[in-house]
Amino acid sequence: MPKITFWGHACFSLEDEGKGTLLFDPFLRENPLAPIKPEEARADYILVSHAHLDHIGEAHEIAEANLATIISTPEIATQAQDEDLKAHPLNVGGKHSFPFGWVKATQALHSAGIPGGTPCGFVVHYHGKNIYFAGDTGLFSDMKLIGELTPLDLALLPIGDNYTMGIDDAVVAASFLGAPLVIPYHYNTWEIVAADPEEFKQKMEKETSAKCVIIAPGESHTF
């Protein structure tokens, strides 16, 4: 069964024994919550939602050490290729198949962190499971379409407010997406994104039929 591990802030790894490891937004070295350093990270594919430092993080360093492929928007992918790293460009709405399944880039309401770029989220089909990683985003009504087009097994949602959705908007997002399982992220890294995941859990489970699982940095959940 697939296992999702939280490394703090917006960094997750997704793995299933011997079936390839996906690493999302690998901000580790300057992440005060991360229990590992970049040199300890393992990945076959690295998904980068946008180029802000707290998301692209050490993607290039980890990709080089692991011979991993970076999957991101064309601007970020091209930058990686210019450094002789493996990368696959995806633009919003585009989908591409990989040995583990496929990845589709989705809209995100945020800024890009790179000239000419756009932020994104991802829907990942990983060995039969569908996972939505929202990236950094505000609430948008087309989240309903994301869940309708691809029935989800898991949604990963930011809740820290200020730069992304806050708790109340994330509850609405969960209702739009319809995933039976939701894991929050992008909170309590710094005071400006302070949020109580228990409050999110209580509100979301009251307003939706989904279950919220809170995992601390370094912890995993199998689904």
ABEGO torsion letter per residue (X at the ends): XBBBBBAEEABBBBBBBGAEBBBBGBBAAABAABABBAAABBBABBBBABABAAAAEAAAAAAAAAGBBBBBBAAAAAAAAAAGBBBBBBBBGBBBBBAAEBBBBBBBBBBAGBBGBBBBBBBBBBGGBBBBBAEBBBBBAAAAAAAAABBBABBBBBAAEGABBBAAAAAAAAAAAGBABBBBBGBGABAAABBBAAAAAAAAAAABABBBBBBBBGBBBBX
